[in-house]
Amino acid sequence: MEEKKVGEVIKFFGKIGVAAIRLSEGSLKVGDKIRIVGHTSDVTQTVESMQIENKSVQEAGPGADIGIKLTDRVRENDAVYKVVE
């Protein structure tokens, strides 16, 4: 498996389990597998849905700030990678 960096976590909303992610390189779409890695974080999961400004989208590209529901806690500045098999 190969991992390609696509962005970083800019905020995590613990009560609702949602990460705000700023995409800096590449794109993400629903169905992609991502890995989020930081000093104390290592989360791998499939993107089941994402939103831009509270509107559901299927895909987002560089420069977009997206919200993704996660199964585990992550931290600001954690790196976000797209897993390519």
Summary of the structure (lengths in Angstrom):
residues: 85
radius of gyration: 11.3
end to end distance: 4.7
largest distance: 32.2
contacts: 243
relative contact order: 0.38
helix: 0%
strand: 58%
